[in-house]
Amino acid sequence: MTALWRIFRLILRTQPAALLRGGALSLAVLVMGVALLGLSGWFITAAAAAGLAGMGAVFDVFRPSAMVRFLALGRAAARYGERVLTHDATLRTLEMLRVRLLGGLVAAPYQRMVRLRGAQAVNRLTADIDALDGVALRLILPLAAGLLALLLSFAAIWVLVGLPVALWIGAGYLLGAALIFWRSARKTVGLSRRAEAASQAFRSRLIDLIRARRELAVQGQLVAQVDAVLAADDRRLVSQREQDRAERLTGAAFHMLTTLVAGGTLWLGVVSVQAERLEPAFAALGVFAALALAETLAPLRRAASDLGRMVEAARRVSRDLAAAPSAGQALVPEGAALQIQDLSLHRPLSQASILAAFDLHVTPGETVALTGPSGSGKSTLLLAVAGLHPVAAGRISLGGVSVADWDENALRHALALLPQRSVLMAGSVAQALRLAAPDSDEATLWQMLEAVRLADMLRARDGLDTMIGPRGEGLSGGEARRLVLARILLRRPKVLLLDEPTEGLDDATARQVLAGLRRILPEAAILIAAHRHVETEFADRVVRLT
């Protein structure tokens, strides 16, 4: 619950005025509802009593009826304003949470970002934010407004009807609702978590089916995957039915509580009227007020059902809402060098050493190739230089400033990495390139494509308008890799890190691509994790890792 309260405080800080006004209007709706039904009960009973006593001609029907109309219209207006304000505040808050969450994830350690690549992780992020829309709307504000309305009604009933009736209604609703909510939440917390997990499993399997339908068909596994999706859907529906059943039982318990409180109020009123301690009209006021206060229980049914889902989502989102890194240095000055001193690296998620006491200096305009057997740490070293792998010991600096001290945006402008696995999204070639430089003109785009030897292939198709699918579908592996490389060149980094840049290319094309890189970036310091002789031949120096 601590994480849930932390999320609500964040929501309140983001939209304080709208939420407070919405909460006040929510309270006004409940108070007006109690006053409307109580006044109606009093009015009907008093008018009937006046008629039986032969005083109907002198009974004032105008002021009570005017008040009934005022309360009815005022309640409708307050409900409309409350819905507009609270929903608008909630939607704005969800927008803020999404931006803050993505900002926190961007600043998260590289190893955590790698684990967020799958469909299930992305679905989880989306579902967590969606689950938090009920924190203010269905939990905190309804609970606060209901409690305040109950306290105000207790005071009014004490004055108008009597302390015994006020105590019965107040204690009955407060203690009864707390007990039902507690028992229901104990059961539904687990149910809502299982229902959410089943829903996420179904979404992930369905996405996998859609994305890999061709591969599954080729391997003869399409029907099996469809069966797995349907089985996940069945589990999801079973979990939802269990959750719905628990929610209906909670609603039935609240209805029974309302009946018990209203019945007890009626009995107390009858006893008081028979003892001539209370007028029948005020006894009716107490009964109808008790019935009206049942509206304060309505949000608790849904809140108890979704509590487990909201708590888990709040825990994950609170963990991921990390502050962005503080602003650091300016951009790397012209001609800055890459300096690695006494560097030691461990394997990911392990204390096993992969590199120890390593030194390297790469000057502007120099190309250095890293060679060595698989597992010697070439790719890990590139990740460490890019600030994406923790340094166990030693120092990596650009322009005399440690990489760890650089502002994230400044570092990404100064340094670029071509990893073994690169990402292309669906769209045109021009859109893929302009992710790196949105203001680039077509001539510049073609210049980069010429440098990586893609221009002729694209001119034979639709040029810059050539469409590519998700993950570079429509391009070969080498073409997709060169397109990512062209996108990197648009940023014109001072330090370029390349992990197997010519993989999948013939020797002639590989030499032309490497020459194109140096032509576009004549002053850049280039560090290559080399696996081919073409790459080592291109380098000014070769450093072997053992």
C-alpha positions in Angstrom: 0.0 0.0 0.0 3.0 2.3 0.4 3.6 2.3 -3.3 -0.1 3.0 -4.0 0.0 6.0 -1.7 3.2 7.2 -3.3 1.6 7.1 -6.7 -1.4 9.0 -5.4 0.8 11.7 -3.9 2.5 12.0 -7.3 -0.9 12.3 -8.9 -2.0 14.9 -6.4 1.2 17.0 -7.0 0.6 16.9 -10.7 -3.1 17.9 -10.7 -3.8 19.3 -7.2 -6.5 21.9 -8.1 -8.5 19.5 -10.4 -8.4 16.6 -8.0 -9.3 18.7 -4.9 -12.2 20.4 -6.8 -13.3 17.0 -8.1 -13.1 15.5 -4.6 -15.1 18.4 -3.2 -17.8 17.9 -5.9 -17.8 14.2 -5.2 -18.5 15.0 -1.6 -21.2 17.4 -2.6 -22.8 14.7 -4.8 -23.0 12.3 -1.8 -24.2 15.0 0.7 -26.8 16.2 -1.7 -28.0 12.6 -2.3 -28.4 12.0 1.4 -30.1 15.4 1.8 -32.4 14.8 -1.2 -33.6 11.4 -0.1 -33.8 12.3 3.6 -35.8 15.5 2.8 -38.0 13.6 0.4 -38.8 11.0 3.1 -39.5 13.7 5.6 -41.6 15.7 3.2 -43.8 12.8 2.2 -44.3 11.6 5.7 -44.9 15.1 7.1 -47.4 15.9 4.3 -49.3 12.7 4.9 -49.4 13.4 8.7 -50.6 16.9 8.1 -53.3 15.6 5.8 -54.5 13.0 8.4 -54.5 15.8 11.0 -56.6 18.0 8.8 -53.8 20.6 8.4 -53.1 20.0 4.8 -54.3 23.5 3.8 -51.8 25.2 6.0 -48.8 22.8 5.4 -45.9 24.5 3.6 -45.3 22.4 0.5 -43.5 25.1 -1.5 -40.2 25.4 0.3 -39.6 21.7 0.8 -40.5 21.0 -2.9 -38.2 23.8 -4.0 -35.4 22.4 -2.0 -36.0 18.9 -3.4 -35.7 20.4 -7.0 -32.6 22.3 -6.0 -30.9 19.3 -4.5 -31.8 17.1 -7.5 -30.5 19.6 -10.1 -27.5 20.5 -8.0 -26.6 16.9 -7.5 -26.7 16.3 -11.3 -24.6 19.4 -11.9 -22.1 18.4 -9.2 -21.8 14.8 -10.6 -21.1 16.2 -14.1 -18.4 18.6 -12.8 -16.9 15.9 -10.7 -16.6 13.5 -13.6 -15.1 16.1 -15.9 -12.6 17.3 -13.4 -11.4 13.9 -12.0 -11.3 12.2 -15.4 -9.4 15.1 -17.0 -7.0 15.1 -14.1 -6.5 11.4 -14.3 -5.9 11.4 -18.0 -3.3 14.2 -17.7 -1.7 12.3 -14.8 -1.5 9.1 -16.9 0.2 11.1 -19.6 2.7 12.4 -17.0 3.3 8.9 -15.6 4.0 7.5 -19.1 6.5 10.2 -19.8 8.2 9.9 -16.4 8.2 6.1 -16.6 9.8 6.1 -20.1 12.3 8.7 -18.9 13.2 6.5 -15.9 13.6 3.4 -18.2 15.8 5.3 -20.6 18.1 6.2 -17.7 18.0 2.6 -16.4 21.1 0.4 -16.5 21.7 -1.2 -19.8 21.2 -4.7 -18.5 17.6 -3.8 -17.4 16.9 -2.2 -20.7 17.9 -5.3 -22.5 15.3 -7.3 -20.5 12.6 -4.9 -21.6 12.8 -5.9 -25.2 10.2 -8.6 -25.2 6.5 -8.3 -25.9 5.6 -9.3 -22.4 7.6 -6.5 -20.9 6.1 -3.9 -23.2 2.6 -5.2 -22.5 3.4 -5.0 -18.7 4.4 -1.4 -18.9 1.2 -0.5 -20.8 -1.0 -2.5 -18.5 0.6 -1.0 -15.3 -0.2 2.5 -16.4 -3.7 1.6 -17.3 -4.2 -0.1 -13.9 -3.2 3.1 -12.1 -6.1 5.1 -13.6 -8.3 3.7 -10.7 -6.0 4.9 -7.9 -7.7 8.3 -7.7 -11.0 7.6 -9.4 -12.0 4.4 -7.8 -10.1 4.2 -4.6 -8.7 7.3 -2.8 -11.3 10.0 -3.8 -14.4 7.8 -3.3 -13.1 6.5 0.1 -12.3 10.0 1.3 -15.6 11.5 0.0 -17.6 8.6 1.4 -15.9 8.9 4.9 -16.5 12.7 5.0 -20.1 12.3 3.8 -20.7 9.7 6.5 -19.3 12.0 9.2 -21.4 15.0 8.0 -24.5 12.8 7.9 -23.7 11.5 11.4 -23.7 15.1 12.7 -26.9 16.0 10.8 -28.8 12.9 11.9 -27.7 13.4 15.5 -29.2 16.9 15.5 -32.4 16.1 13.5 -33.2 12.5 14.6 -31.2 11.6 17.6 -27.9 10.1 18.8 -29.0 6.4 18.8 -30.0 6.5 15.1 -26.9 8.5 14.2 -24.6 6.0 16.0 -26.4 3.0 14.4 -26.0 4.4 10.9 -22.5 5.7 11.3 -21.1 2.7 13.1 -23.0 0.2 10.9 -21.7 1.6 7.7 -18.2 2.4 8.9 -17.4 -0.8 10.6 -19.5 -3.0 8.3 -18.0 -1.6 5.1 -14.4 -1.8 6.6 -15.0 -5.5 7.5 -16.5 -6.4 4.1 -13.8 -4.5 2.2 -11.0 -6.1 4.2 -12.3 -9.7 3.8 -13.1 -9.1 0.1 -9.6 -7.5 -0.6 -7.9 -10.5 1.0 -9.5 -12.8 -1.5 -9.6 -10.5 -4.6 -6.0 -9.3 -4.4 -4.7 -12.7 -5.4 -7.5 -13.1 -8.0 -6.8 -9.8 -9.7 -3.1 -10.6 -9.8 -3.8 -14.0 -11.5 -6.3 -12.4 -13.9 -3.8 -9.8 -14.9 -1.0 -12.4 -15.3 -3.3 -14.5 -17.5 -4.3 -11.5 -19.6 -0.6 -10.6 -20.1 0.2 -14.2 -21.1 -2.6 -14.2 -23.6 -1.5 -10.9 -25.2 2.2 -12.1 -25.4 1.3 -15.4 -27.1 -1.1 -13.6 -29.5 1.6 -11.1 -30.5 4.1 -13.9 -30.9 1.7 -15.7 -33.1 1.1 -12.7 -35.3 4.8 -11.8 -35.6 6.1 -15.2 -36.3 3.2 -16.6 -38.3 5.3 -17.2 -41.4 8.1 -19.0 -39.5 5.5 -21.0 -37.6 3.8 -22.0 -40.8 7.1 -23.1 -42.4 8.0 -25.2 -39.4 4.5 -26.7 -39.2 3.9 -25.2 -35.7 1.2 -22.7 -36.6 -1.7 -24.9 -35.4 0.1 -25.7 -32.2 0.7 -22.0 -31.5 -2.9 -21.2 -32.2 -3.9 -23.9 -29.7 -1.5 -22.3 -27.1 -3.1 -18.9 -27.7 -6.6 -20.4 -27.2 -5.5 -22.2 -24.1 -4.1 -18.9 -22.7 -7.4 -17.2 -23.6 -9.3 -19.9 -21.7 -7.2 -19.4 -18.6 -7.8 -15.6 -18.9 -11.5 -16.1 -19.1 -11.5 -18.4 -16.1 -9.6 -15.9 -14.0 -11.9 -13.1 -15.0 -15.0 -15.2 -14.2 -13.5 -15.9 -10.7 -12.8 -12.2 -10.2 -16.3 -11.2 -11.4 -17.8 -13.8 -9.0 -15.9 -12.4 -6.1 -16.9 -8.8 -7.1 -20.6 -9.9 -7.2 -20.3 -11.5 -3.8 -18.8 -8.2 -2.4 -21.6 -6.3 -3.9 -24.2 -8.7 -2.4 -22.5 -8.2 1.0 -22.7 -4.4 0.7 -26.4 -4.7 -0.2 -27.0 -6.9 2.8 -25.2 -4.3 5.0 -27.5 -1.6 3.5 -30.6 -3.6 4.3 -29.3 -4.3 7.8 -28.5 -0.7 8.5 -31.8 0.6 7.0 -33.8 -2.0 8.8 -32.2 -1.2 12.1 -32.8 2.5 11.5 -36.5 1.8 10.8 -36.8 -0.2 14.0 -35.1 2.5 16.1 -37.4 5.1 14.5 -40.5 3.1 15.2 -39.5 2.6 18.8 -38.8 6.3 19.3 -42.1 7.3 17.6 -44.0 4.9 19.9 -42.2 6.3 22.9 -43.1 9.8 21.6 -39.5 10.9 21.6 -39.5 11.5 17.8 -41.9 12.7 15.2 -42.7 10.2 12.4 -41.4 12.5 9.7 -38.0 12.7 11.3 -38.0 8.9 11.7 -38.6 8.6 8.0 -35.8 11.1 7.4 -33.4 8.8 9.2 -34.5 5.7 7.2 -34.2 7.4 3.9 -30.8 9.0 4.8 -29.6 5.5 5.7 -30.7 4.2 2.3 -29.0 7.2 0.6 -25.7 6.5 2.3 -25.5 3.2 0.5 -24.1 5.2 -2.4 -20.9 5.7 -0.4 -20.3 1.9 -0.6 -20.7 1.5 -4.4 -17.1 2.4 -5.3 -15.7 0.0 -2.8 -16.9 -3.0 -4.7 -14.8 -2.2 -7.8 -11.9 -0.9 -5.6 -11.7 -4.2 -3.7 -11.8 -6.2 -7.0 -8.9 -4.2 -8.6 -6.9 -3.6 -5.5 -4.3 -6.3 -6.1 -3.8 -5.2 -9.7 -3.3 -1.6 -8.7 -0.9 -2.4 -5.8 1.3 -4.5 -8.1 1.3 -1.9 -10.8 2.1 0.8 -8.3 5.1 -1.2 -7.0 6.5 -1.7 -10.4 5.9 1.9 -11.6 7.3 3.4 -8.4 10.5 1.3 -8.9 10.9 2.5 -12.5 10.1 6.2 -11.8 13.8 6.9 -11.4 15.0 10.5 -11.8 16.8 11.3 -15.0 20.5 11.8 -14.8 21.6 15.3 -13.8 23.0 17.5 -16.5 26.7 17.0 -17.0 29.3 18.3 -19.4 28.9 20.0 -22.7 29.6 18.2 -26.0 33.0 16.7 -26.7 35.3 19.4 -28.0 36.6 19.1 -31.5 39.4 16.6 -31.7 38.7 14.9 -28.4 40.4 11.5 -27.8 39.2 8.2 -26.3 41.3 7.2 -23.3 41.0 3.8 -21.5 43.2 3.4 -18.3 43.7 0.3 -16.2 40.2 -1.0 -17.1 38.7 -4.1 -15.6 35.3 -5.5 -16.7 33.1 -8.3 -15.3 30.7 -10.5 -17.2 27.1 -9.3 -17.2 25.3 -10.2 -13.9 28.5 -11.9 -12.6 31.7 -11.2 -10.8 33.7 -13.3 -13.3 36.4 -11.2 -14.8 36.4 -10.7 -18.6 39.0 -8.0 -18.9 41.7 -6.8 -16.5 44.2 -3.9 -16.4 43.5 -2.9 -20.0 44.9 0.4 -21.5 44.1 2.0 -24.8 44.4 5.4 -26.4 42.6 6.2 -29.6 43.3 9.6 -31.1 41.0 11.6 -33.4 41.1 10.2 -37.0 42.6 6.9 -35.9 41.0 3.5 -36.4 41.8 0.7 -33.9 40.7 -2.9 -34.4 40.1 -5.2 -31.4 40.7 -8.9 -32.1 40.7 -12.0 -30.1 38.8 -15.2 -29.6 35.1 -15.3 -28.9 34.4 -14.3 -25.3 37.5 -12.3 -24.9 35.5 -9.1 -24.2 35.5 -7.2 -27.4 31.7 -6.5 -27.5 31.7 -5.9 -23.7 34.5 -3.3 -24.0 32.5 -1.4 -26.7 29.4 -1.4 -24.4 31.6 -0.1 -21.5 33.0 2.7 -23.7 29.4 3.6 -24.6 28.4 3.7 -21.0 26.2 0.7 -21.3 28.2 -1.7 -19.1 29.5 -1.1 -15.6 33.2 -0.7 -15.0 34.6 -2.9 -12.3 37.8 -0.8 -12.1 39.7 1.8 -14.1 38.6 4.8 -16.1 37.1 5.5 -19.6 37.2 9.1 -20.6 36.4 11.3 -23.6 38.2 14.6 -23.9 39.6 14.1 -20.4 36.1 13.6 -18.8 35.0 10.3 -17.5 32.2 8.7 -19.5 30.2 8.2 -16.2 30.2 12.0 -15.7 28.7 12.9 -19.1 25.1 14.0 -19.5 23.3 11.2 -21.4 22.2 13.4 -24.3 25.7 14.9 -24.7 27.3 11.5 -24.6 25.0 10.2 -27.3 25.8 13.2 -29.5 29.5 12.6 -29.1 29.6 8.8 -29.3 27.7 6.2 -31.4 27.6 2.4 -31.2 26.7 -0.1 -33.9 26.0 -3.3 -31.8 25.6 -6.8 -33.2 21.8 -6.5 -33.0 20.4 -3.3 -34.4 16.8 -2.1 -34.6 14.7 -0.9 -37.5 11.0 0.0 -37.2 8.4 -0.2 -39.8 8.3 2.7 -42.2 10.1 4.2 -45.1 13.9 4.4 -45.5 13.7 8.2 -45.1 11.8 7.8 -41.9 14.4 5.2 -40.6 17.2 7.6 -41.3 15.6 10.7 -40.0 15.2 9.2 -36.5 18.9 10.3 -36.1 18.6 13.7 -37.8 15.0 14.8 -38.3 16.0 17.9 -40.3 18.2 16.2 -42.8 17.5 17.0 -46.5 17.3 14.3 -49.2 20.7 15.1 -50.5 22.3 14.4 -47.2 20.4 11.1 -46.8 21.6 10.0 -50.3 25.1 10.9 -49.3 25.0 8.6 -46.3 23.4 5.8 -48.4 26.2 6.2 -51.0 28.8 5.9 -48.2 27.4 2.5 -47.1 26.8 1.3 -50.6 23.0 1.2 -50.4 22.1 4.0 -52.9 22.0 1.8 -56.1 19.9 -0.9 -54.5 17.3 1.7 -53.2 17.2 3.7 -56.5 16.2 0.4 -58.2 13.2 0.2 -55.9 11.3 3.3 -54.5 14.3 5.3 -53.4 13.9 7.0 -50.0 10.2 6.0 -50.1 11.1 2.3 -50.0 9.1 0.7 -47.3 10.6 -1.7 -44.7 8.7 -3.8 -42.2 9.2 -4.3 -38.5 12.8 -5.3 -37.6 14.0 -4.5 -41.1 11.7 -6.9 -43.0 12.2 -6.5 -46.7 16.0 -6.0 -46.4 18.7 -8.6 -46.1 20.7 -8.8 -42.9 23.7 -6.9 -44.5 21.4 -4.3 -46.0 19.6 -3.7 -42.7 22.9 -3.4 -40.9 24.2 -0.9 -43.4 21.0 1.2 -43.2 21.5 1.4 -39.4 25.1 2.4 -40.1 23.9 5.2 -42.5 21.6 6.4 -39.7 24.6 6.6 -37.3 26.6 8.6 -39.8 23.9 11.3 -39.9 24.8 12.1 -36.4 28.5 12.6 -37.2 29.8 11.3 -33.9 33.3 12.1 -32.6 33.8 8.5 -31.5 32.4 5.6 -33.5 32.2 2.1 -32.0 31.5 -0.8 -34.4 30.8 -4.4 -33.6 31.3 -6.6 -36.6 30.3 -3.8 -39.1 30.9 -5.8 -42.3 29.1 -9.0 -41.2 27.3 -10.5 -44.2 29.2 -8.5 -46.8 31.6 -9.7 -49.5 35.2 -8.4 -49.2 34.8 -5.8 -52.0 31.7 -4.3 -50.5 33.1 -4.4 -47.0 36.1 -2.4 -48.1 33.9 0.2 -49.9 31.7 0.6 -46.8 34.7 1.1 -44.4 36.2 3.6 -46.8 32.9 5.4 -46.9 32.8 5.6 -43.1 36.2 7.3 -43.0 35.2 9.6 -45.8 32.2 10.9 -43.9 34.0 10.9 -40.5 37.6 11.9 -41.3 38.3 13.1 -37.7 36.4 10.5 -35.7 38.1 8.0 -33.4 36.9 4.6 -34.6 37.1 1.4 -32.5 36.1 -1.8 -34.2 35.4 -5.2 -32.7 36.9 -7.0 -35.7 36.2 -10.6 -36.8 37.4 -10.4 -40.5 40.7 -9.6 -42.1 39.0 -6.8 -44.1 38.4 -4.9 -40.9 41.9 -5.4 -39.5 43.4 -4.3 -42.8 41.4 -1.1 -42.6 42.6 -0.3 -39.1 45.6 1.8 -38.3 46.4 -0.5 -35.3 45.3 -3.9 -34.2 44.9 -4.7 -30.5 44.5 -8.3 -29.5 42.4 -9.3 -26.4 43.2 -12.6 -24.8 
